Amino acid sequence: QSVLTQPPSVSGAPGQRVTISCTGSSSNIGAGYDVHWYQQLLGTAPKLLIYGNSDRPSGVPDRFSGSKSGTSASLAITGLQTDDEADYYCQSYDRSLSGYVFGTGTKVTVL
Amino acid sequence: QVQLVESGGGVVQPGGSLRLSCAASGFTFYSYGMHWVRQAPGKGLEWVAFIRYDGSNKYYADSVRGRFTISRDNSKNTLYLQMNSLRAEDTAVYYCAKDGVRGAGRPGLRYFDYWGQGTLVTVSS
């Protein structure tokens, strides 16, 4: 029962830009807690993509960017590549649950 | 480089117990909090538990509180998850993950910067 809602799927042609939304509430994103994003390629462990709302770990291409506003956050992928086909999850902290919460996950398909 | 290697997964009957281990290397283990995160087959990610860098505080998801216990041995660079009273709905791949914040930090800042490859736990009769 995820408390962060993401679209089940998004798709785009190679080279295009896609965005993934992550909608929370006043007990998580809206409370000011940071949002982080993970990429999970098929059959592998998740990998950190964005932390602290908009920071990229070393080695993550600048085609990936994150933003946050109010009770929502977004992940943008520009210059879409076939290697970007994966599941993407947002994550934050929820003060009502006193724990860490993930989004429902979004599958990105490159057409 | 950071390495996290889980072990201890397997098949267990409902009501049974299992202990998972996570061997860490490539970073100062005693300086970082650690998490367990699980993923049921074909489902999304679910945070399970967190332990502070010094083991002084532990936090659990409602779904496992009272049944699972997270612990660590900083002398062995190893994280553990003791799972008791297992249920079918505990069936999942269990990942250990390193916290991205060094030392004590506010809960709202935490994230998972490195993950192990996961170990599969199947609860079935």
Interface residues (C-beta under 8 A of the other chain):
Chain A: S2 A31 G32 Y33 D34 H36 Y38 Q40 T44 A45 P46 K47 L48 Y51 G52 P57 Y89 Q91 S92 Y93 R95 L97 S98 G99 Y100 V101 F102 G103 T104 G105
Chain B: H35 V37 G44 L45 E46 W47 F50 Y59 Y60 A61 D62 Y95 G100 P107 G108 L109 R110 Y111 F112 D113 Y114 W115 G116 Q117 G118
